[in-house]
Every structure is written in C-alpha cells, then in structure tokens.
Amino acid sequence: MKRHVSKSTGQTHEIASKVLKELPKGNIICLYGQLGAGKTTFTKGLALAMGITDQLVKSPTYTYVREIESQGKIIFHCDLYRLEGKPSAANEIISELIVRPHDVLIIEWAEFLEEFIPKNRTDVHVRVRNEISRDITVQHHKK
C-alpha cells in the first residue's frame, strides 16, 4: 500500500499519473472517498496522464457512466453513488463495461458493488485532511 499527501489539484494529478504508470492496460480503478474529496480530480489527473484533456472529464453521477475517448484512448468513468443498496444493478453496469475494450475503467463509489467488487483492481482512497490537503492511499489487488 502506498500513501500520498496532496496539497493541491496539481499534486493530485501527479499522484494519478504515477498510479497510471503502475497499471496494466484495461485495469480497473476503484475510487473511494466522501462527496467532494477529490475522486473526479484524481480521474482528471489520470486522463491528463493519458494525453486526454481534463475538460472531457465530468462527474457521471446522473448518467452512471461516461465514456471518454480521445487520441485512441478509452476511459470508462463510472459513478455508482445513486446505486447505493442496489449492488446487483451496479454489478450489471460494471460487468458490461469490463468486457468492452478500454484503457482504464474507473469506478467511483465502488463500495456499492458490495460482494460484486472485481478481484483484479486498484483501490484508491481519497480522504479529506483539511480544506486543502488530501490523503491518498493506493493498493493493488490481484486474483
């Protein structure tokens, strides 16, 4: 498990870039953190590291999934917040995306998958320290 402290959006983007370098193509990133902790900011950092403008990254809370495709790269960005208590519905969405070609699948609020959480994944926890700082922990899981 790796621990980081971010004191700015730029530092969060740098941490995301480092995480991306450790991932195989097609990997799954599960993001955890309270509302406003910086999960989407982390996702923007991943996109930037892939050469995708961060302006294409928006929170998919009301659509569940956003497909971001640019320069031959594909990111699926999921937000399961509105599926709390419905793990089978969340699993159905994720199961469909896992089999589609992608460079990265990002799942915000992955805890709502409950027992359906993918075995091969990287967990990223973003915790608010104060108004400026965030603790970011990264843990890789394999079958």
JODAMO-V145412 format. One record per residue. RES is the residue in one small letter. PHI is phi in whole degrees, 0 to 359 (NA if undefined). PSI is psi in whole degrees, 0 to 359 (none if undefined). BURIAL is # if it has 24 or more other C-alpha atoms within 12 Angstrom, else .. Layout:
RES,PHI,PSI,BURIAL + RES,PHI,PSI,BURIAL
This chain:
m,NA,133,. + k,250,140,. + r,243,138,. + h,226,155,# + v,238,128,# + s,248,132,# + k,246,11,. + s,194,165,. + t,301,318,# + g,300,319,. + q,292,322,# + t,298,319,# + h,297,320,# + e,296,318,# + i,297,316,# + a,300,320,# + s,298,318,# + k,296,318,. + v,298,317,# + l,302,321,# + k,296,337,. + e,272,352,. + l,263,141,# + p,283,156,. + k,302,139,. + g,85,9,# + n,285,166,# + i,247,130,# + i,247,123,# + c,258,120,# + l,256,133,# + y,234,145,# + g,157,155,# + q,294,167,. + l,305,132,. + g,79,8,. + a,289,329,# + g,126,21,# + k,296,316,# + t,289,327,# + t,298,318,# + f,299,316,# + t,299,320,# + k,299,322,# + g,296,321,# + l,298,314,# + a,300,314,# + l,301,318,# + a,295,337,# + m,269,1,# + g,86,15,. + i,257,131,. + t,299,137,. + d,293,346,# + q,291,341,. + l,280,346,# + v,265,117,# + k,228,153,# + s,296,130,# + p,268,26,# + t,308,319,. + y,268,352,. + t,246,354,. + y,72,314,# + v,223,136,# + r,238,131,# + e,262,123,# + i,247,117,# + e,234,127,. + s,200,137,. + q,53,40,. + g,76,6,. + k,254,143,# + i,232,127,# + i,241,132,# + f,257,123,# + h,245,111,# + c,251,148,# + d,227,113,# + l,263,12,# + y,309,317,# + r,281,1,. + l,254,18,# + e,304,133,. + g,82,3,. + k,233,62,. + p,299,328,# + s,290,325,. + a,293,318,. + a,297,317,# + n,298,322,# + e,300,316,. + i,298,310,# + i,294,320,# + s,301,322,. + e,291,324,. + l,283,325,# + i,302,323,# + v,276,349,. + r,275,144,. + p,300,133,. + h,200,160,# + d,271,319,# + v,215,137,# + l,246,118,# + i,249,127,# + i,240,109,# + e,276,142,# + w,65,42,# + a,298,339,# + e,300,340,# + f,284,352,# + l,283,340,# + e,50,239,. + e,289,351,. + f,269,5,. + i,299,134,# + p,299,145,# + k,286,315,. + n,274,107,. + r,197,168,# + t,239,123,# + d,268,132,# + v,235,117,# + h,256,125,# + v,247,119,# + r,239,137,# + v,283,124,# + r,271,312,. + n,201,191,. + e,302,333,. + i,253,318,. + s,266,148,. + r,229,141,# + d,267,130,# + i,235,119,# + t,246,143,# + v,232,128,# + q,223,128,# + h,267,137,# + h,237,140,. + k,229,156,. + k,307,none,.
